[in-house]
Amino acid sequence: MERRKFIKHAGAGAAAGFFMFPGTGFSSSGGNGELEYHRVSDIKFSTVKLNYPRQVGKNSRLDIHGFGPVSGIHVLYTDRGASGWGLNRGSEKALIEKSGLIRGKTVAELIDPEIGVISPDIEGFDFSLYDLAGKILDKPVYRLLGKRKPLTFPCYSGMIYFDDLEPADKPAGPEKVLEECRWDYNYGYRQFKLKIGRGYKWMTKEEGLRRDIEITKLVHRNFPDCDILVDGNNGFTIEEFIRYLEGIEGIKLFWIEEPFHETVEDYAKLYSWLKMHDHLPLLADGEANPDEKVLRHLGAQKIITVFLQDISSLGFTKWISFIKEIKQMGILSSPHAWGSAIKTNYISHLAGAFGTTATIEGVTCTSDDVDLTDYELRKGKLIPSSKPGFGMDLLKKIS
């Protein structure tokens, strides 16, 4: 589907600036009085192990990603027996140093669910505070944000890497990528994001370009009912990427992500080429060391149409204000989630409440430490949990 069908309802105008922190300008509608009766009495730190269904290989810049991460988490407890947990944002040491800012405070003093945490000094706790507030108020996070029934959006498989190049002593070849797409299709995905840029580091320029083109054509031919997204991880020059596009002529991409590090000149050249060839997929950027000034300029020009800043790096609270700003610009969101289904699930609540989302990055995981099963892929769309908070119960005993 072309970009104009996604952005025509997103609104127009200009944003006042990126990354505003909640404060004046947003008001709570009330109904959160129960939060005043719970005080944070304890914080405990631990980890959870997530498992990918297969080894995830290289991208254009990084080596093998493995079988799943061990992620740091923390649990907040109140004096009335409630608890909520979240991924650590920042190091455990940094969060411990900030813990005195939330111990003994009422939950109402720490978070206004409609806008986020009250102070930027405690934004590292915003995932756990949202989970805690949802459990106290018996509401899923999308309802805390004002949406009774969540909007739902496509969810793409973000786990299709350079697995054709593994193992190094006997590479599996393109059929391996096709095999993974079949698994993902059976799981419920109807969008595939293909990593490209093999010639940046792992193959010669010409061999890598040929393989990128071959795999894109192979997936398109075998899954005609699915959208294809491509992600170069800044592994191309503008000239190299246009050669890739020429090589896949006739394939309409859903989006293009980070083909090269963002510059106004290179994106203007790419946009001009795409427009000349009557092919305007969504152009997505902002994950890797984003240049905010350049992104803002390209967004205002409607060249970049999707912002990707990471859900954990930017944070839930800042994303709430950011998504309201970019909606006024007519820009879509798709926060980066790579590495963790927990991050994917967080994003489904943000998207479910505010919309203006192109698609959600899917990271398929299982875990013995956290219950991820209350989220469902249905006809290619991710349905967020309707349980209180984020609806992911810890199975691991936290001591």
C-alpha positions, -999 to +999 in steps of 0.1 A: +000+000+000+013+034-009+022+062+015-007+085+006-032+060+018-016+060+052-009+097+057-040+114+042-059+112+075-029+119+098-034+157+098-013+186+087+006+216+102+039+219+120+051+207+153+065+230+179+095+208+183+106+172+191+106+154+224+085+177+246+081+164+281+046+164+296+037+195+314+014+223+304-008+217+274-023+183+284-048+178+311-061+148+330-097+140+329-095+125+364-108+091+376-074+081+389-081+087+426-071+052+437-035+060+427-034+084+457-038+056+482-008+035+470+027+044+480+058+028+464+073+008+492+099-013+475+118-019+442+134-052+432+156-059+402+159-090+382+162-103+346+140-122+322+151-145+294+134-143+260+138-170+233+136-165+196+122-193+175+154-195+155+189-181+155+188-145+141+218-138+119+237-108+106+225-074+093+246-051+072+267-039+101+263-064+130+272-100+134+249-128+145+222-117+169+216-150+185+187-168+201+173-141+223+183-116+250+184-116+288+168-083+297+170-063+329+137-056+347+125-041+379+093-045+399+076-018+419+056-027+450+031-006+470+022-005+506-013-019+497+000-050+479+000-039+443+029-044+419+039-035+384+070-043+364+089-031+334+121-033+313+149-012+327+155+020+308+191+026+314+214+007+337+203-010+369+229+012+387+214+044+373+179+033+383+190+024+418+205+058+422+171+073+411+150+050+433+149+074+462+128+097+440+100+073+439+102+054+472+075+066+497+057+086+470+021+079+460+016+065+425-005+097+418+026+118+426+046+099+401+024+094+371-006+109+354-016+081+331-029+103+303+004+121+299+031+100+315+055+103+345+053+136+363+091+144+363+118+137+337+140+126+366+120+093+369+113+086+333+134+055+335+105+039+355+077+048+331+071+012+318+067-001+354+047+028+365+022+024+336+020-013+345+015-005+381-012+022+375-031-002+352-032-029+378-043-005+405-071+009+383-079-024+367-074-011+332-051-020+303-026+007+293-045+017+262-075+026+284-053+046+307-044+066+276-081+072+268-091+045+243-118+022+254-113-002+225-078-003+210-070+005+174-051-023+158-024-022+132-004-045+110+026-061+126+056-071+105+082-099+111+114-081+121+134-113+123+145-120+087+182-113+087+211-126+066+205-162+076+213-173+040+249-166+049+250-191+078+267-213+088+298-197+076+314-229+065+283-241+045+259-212+039+223-222+035+216-198+007+184-179-003+161-209+004+168-204+042+152-169+041+122-183+022+119-210+049+118-184+076+092-164+058+070-195+056+074-200+094+065-164+100+035-166+076+022-196+094+027-178+127+004-150+115+025-123+099+015-108+066+044-083+064+080-092+061+109-068+067+139-080+047+174-070+059+195-059+029+230-045+025+250-077+024+277-060+003+285-035+031+305-060+051+298-096+045+300-100+007+316-081-022+296-051-033+284-068-065+277-102-048+258-086-020+237-065-043+228-095-064+218-115-033+197-086-019+179-084-052+175-122-055+160-126-021+136-096-025+123-111-057+121-146-042+100-134-012+078-113-035+071-142-058+063-167-031+042-144-009+021-122-033-004-114-005+022-100+018+038-065+021+076-063+018+096-038+039+134-034+034+159-022+059+195-013+049+208-004+084+227+025+067+246+000+046+243+017+012+253+049-005+225+066-024+239+054-057+241+018-045+206+019-031+192+032-064+209+002-081+191-021-057+158-004-066+165-007-103+172-044-097+138-051-081+118-031-107+081-039-106+081-048-069+061-022-048+077-019-014+056-011+016+085+008+032+122+016+030+141+019+062+175+035+068+191+027+035+219+053+044+225+076+072+200+105+069+210+136+050+187+161+033+206+157+000+205+119-002+169+116+009+159+143-016+176+123-044+159+091-033+125+107-031+130+123-065+139+089-080+109+071-064+085+098-075+099+097-111+093+059-111+057+063-096+067+043-065+064+061-032+067+036-003+068+049+032+103+062+041+112+053+077+141+066+097+152+076+132+164+044+148+202+046+146+218+078+161+191+100+146+199+135+135+168+152+149+173+184+129+175+165+096+146+143+105+124+173+113+133+189+080+126+158+060+094+152+079+082+187+072+089+181+035+069+148+037+100+129+024+105+108+055+070+097+065+076+074+095+097+081+126+113+051+143+129+062+176+133+032+199+104+027+224+129+021+252+155+047+244+130+075+239+106+061+265+069+056+268+062+091+283+082+110+256+066+089+229+032+099+241+039+136+236+060+129+205+032+110+188+009+139+193+034+163+178+041+143+147+004+137+141+001+174+135+030+171+110+012+143+091+040+119+101+034+083+111+051+064+139+065+030+143+088+029+174+118+006+171+113-026+190+141-049+179+152-075+204+122-080+225+085-090+222+080-070+254+089-038+235+065-049+207+037-053+232+044-019+248+041-004+213+007-020+206-008+000+235+007+032+223-006+026+188-039+013+202-045+045+220-033+071+195-032+056+160-011+073+134+010+041+132+022+026+099+029-008+113+044-024+145+078-042+146+071-078+156+098-097+175+086-133+180+096-146+215+087-172+240+097-171+277+097-192+308+100-160+328+071-138+315+037-147+301+035-132+266+005-152+255-023-126+259-012-108+227-025-122+195-016-118+158-049-119+140-050-115+102-016-099+103-026-074+130-014-073+166-041-073+192-029-059+226-038-075+259-069-063+276-057-074+310-047-047+336-015-028+329+005-043+300-010-077+306+023-096+308+025-115+341+059-124+355+063-162+358+097-159+375+098-155+412+114-122+421+133-122+454 
